[in-house]
């Protein structure tokens, strides 16, 4: 079994593996994560067996895309992959119920959750926000760093180029096309749950299909009342610290679970 770095040429195999495990086929997400993070794959004579990606920030590392092929399940490959990218600093990830016991064995503990919602948003726009411009970028990055405790200006620079950023008087939200038929909403930073709902409405109105991962009960109730369906929960976990850094009370939705 060979463990090696993943490259752009491996994206099709990564997407095939994801699809075989009932994950969405999202080549653009793999491409983005591999461009900004460090991907590792396990290969046998039949091809790709397992994957993981770690995105390293100055303050912590975010681990994602932990997948193992059905033919190689329950053989310790997920443990090997995650252990390979674990450092001595703080690490974070989102866990399914199936994966959570492994992560607990590796020293992670739960600090929160997110409820995944997708579908067609049926409500109107709130009209509280505007599209961001290049001149807004420094302020947006500063707000994100304060709220998340993570230094990641490249994410917002990328959103400004490849997606959209909406700004209100009480927060900011990003969107990007995760695949042809679906727009992802996140990050969402907002002073209150009501402010988050208004930003989500401005992002989601008149869009055929959207996804947003939220945890606040008021925001969950809002998106469900406006046509979104829950796809289930994921547990937010951390290793090497008691809690995640920053002013997390205002962090309403991640950009991607893969990026925190």
C-alpha positions, 0 to 999 in steps of 0.5 A: 500500500503506497501513501503519497501526496495527491495531485490535480491528476488524482481529482477524478479518482478522488471524485470516483471514490467519494461517489462510491461512498455516497458523497456528492461528486464535486470536482471543483471542491477537490481542486480547490482543497488540493490547491490550498491544502495538502492532500494524501492518498493511499493506493493499492494495485487497483487504484485509490484506496483512501484520502485525506486533506489537511489545510494548515493555517497559522493557528490550527490545521483543518482535516477533511475528506477522510474517505476509504473505499468499501473494499478496504474498509475497517482495515485501519486505513482511515487511522493511518491517513489521519495520523499522518497529517496530525501535527503537534498543534491544534487540529479540527474536523467535522465528524460523521457518527461513523467516524467520531469514535476513531477521532475520539481515539486520536484525541479529538473531542466535540465542541459543537455541531452543524446541521446540513441543509440543502434544497430550494430556498422559497423565501424572499430576499431580505434586502439588507446586504450589498455585494462586496468589492475589492475595497471591502476585502481588508475589513472582511478579512479582519472580521473573519480573523476576529470571529474565527481566530484563523488567519485566512485572507486567501479564502476571501480573496478567492470568494471575491474572484470566484463567488460572491461576498455580501455585506450587511451592517451586521455581518458578511456571507460568502457564496460559491458554486460548489457544483453545476446545480448547487450553490454553497452559502458560507461563511456566514458571520452575523451579530445575531441569529436574525442577522444571519437569517437575513444574510442567508435570505439575500444569498439564497433567494431565486437560486435553484438549489443551495446548501448551508450548514448551520447550528443555531436553532433560530437559523435552523428553524428559518431555513426549514420554514423556507423550503430547506431540508436537513441532510443530517448533522456533523460533529465539530471536533478539536484536538490540542485545545479545549475550544476553537479560537475566536469569537465563535458566537458570531460564526453562523456557518462555515465556508466548507466543513473541510475548511472550518 
